[in-house]
Amino acid sequence: MTASSNVADRAPRADVDVIVVGAGLSGLTAAHRLRQFGSTVAVFEAASRVGGRVSSAEVDGVHVDLGGTFVGPGQDRILALAEEVGVSRYPTYSAGRNVIRWRGEHRRYRGTVPPVGANLLDVGRIQLTLDRLARTVPCGDPAAAAHATEWDAESLGSWLRRSRASAAARDLIAIAGRTTWGCEPDELSFLHALHYIHQAGGLSSMLDTEGGAQEEHFVEGSHEIAVRLAAQLGPALRLSAPVRSIEVTDEGVRVSTADEHVTARTVVVAVPPSQRGRIDFSPALPPVHTQMAQRWPAGVLSKAYAIYERPFWRDSDLSGQGLSDTGPVFITFDASPARSDGPGVLLGFIGGVYAREWDELPEPERRARALSSLADLFGPRALDAVGYIDQRWGAEPWVGGGPTAAPGPGAVVPYSAAVGAPVGPILWAGTETAERWTGFMDGAVRAGERAALQARNILASSSTDHEQTGAAR
């Protein structure tokens, strides 16, 4: 044996195979799959809890999902993961008629598209056009679309005006935009909107309850999936441990918090794009990556839950689903527990321009305004809530907003590739990096599984290199 081989044999070994930064659904999925592959992991989470953009609470004994809530057909990976860890699901209540408060009038209707007078045909025209254009944008590679530069240069709002959409169609798309991206149509790249619609299977798939992305939710709650994944990690999971720096070394990576330095062959960074800039990378990431983190901000979306002794709206043959052209709550769902004799729960979304104002209010005023919105839709009994809770995702320091990134005009063509493209041993996860169902819980799981496979390939490659070096000696 030569002196050089002795030096090679004494080369520093990594503390673990893979480090995962972020214990949301995506990071936890990556860690879970890597452990199933036989790899060792360390997971660092900046917050004091796991879950990222999924969270839960108990209000008067009633469970509510404060973050990601619904699942539907085609979201195979989150459904498979939930089944794997033993979290069951039940249908979102949708029997009866929906309600809409529109231009000062109240109406009841069935189906997805509400009655908006003579403008109903124009609403259908806009939806069909968006679906048709969206199908021309390649999933996972929006910059490759034939009209990518043109569509990225304008906002969803400007396209609606250029297409001579009626005021009703513009307002309905605005409601969908506030719920989907947490922003106004004028703030979102039209190319990003089209890509998002395509990878979700179309507007109907994205927005519908029955047969759509809101078809079911989890009995134990979506956050319970994260909790059960985290429980399997044991001491490999560190909470309240923000990662300060990631250094690429000859052996792999060195990840540092305020209290710890850990080495690994590769690292999976599973945080929202806007949060990547809080980590010091050495050497510095290519400029396109740092610029992307600045140009892909999180949206602003909040949720309010009102708890009632029983779901009183069902007495009037109402589904609990409502739309309003005024705020702060502009869309609602029946989120009552699965048992029919249980309490009633109304979920209201507050997003975009409404959330920016509402989020700044003290809790008593937020509650009063949210319940007032519910009363506008379901009558004065909605004011008599026995419990209430809200969640302002824009106030979460380690999330920064929600439900997903909302890149503005001109930010997709130059930067979309940097959202998920590895940088040496640095891999990316998070729902924004998924090629299908990006922005949804299913996208988070898909991205985590893809990152785990990428990490496994890196580990296999380094193992092969080491064996070849040993054979040469």
ABEGO torsion letter per residue (X at the ends): XBAAAAAAAABBBBABABBBBEABAAAAAAAAAAAAAGBBBBBBBABABBGEABBBBBBGGBBBBABBABBBBGBAAAAAAAAAAGBBBBBBBABEBBBBBBGGBBBBBBEABBBAEAAAAAAAAAAAAAAAAAAABBBGBAAABAAAAAAAABBAAAAAAAAGBBAAAAAAAAAAAAAAAGBBAAABBAAAAAAAAAAAGEAAAAABBBGBAAABBBAAEAAAAAAAAAAAAEAABBBGBBBABBBBBAAEBBBBBAABBBBBABBBBBBBAAAAAABBBOBBBBAAAAAAAAABBBBBBBBBBBBBABBAAAAAGBAGBBBBABOABABBBBABBABAABBBBBBBBBBEAAAAAAAABBAAAAAAAAAAAAAAAAEAAAAABABBBBBBAAABAAAGEOABBBBBBGAAAAAAAAAABBBEABBBBEAAABABGBGBAAAAAAAAAAAAAAAAAAAAAAAAAAAAAAAAX
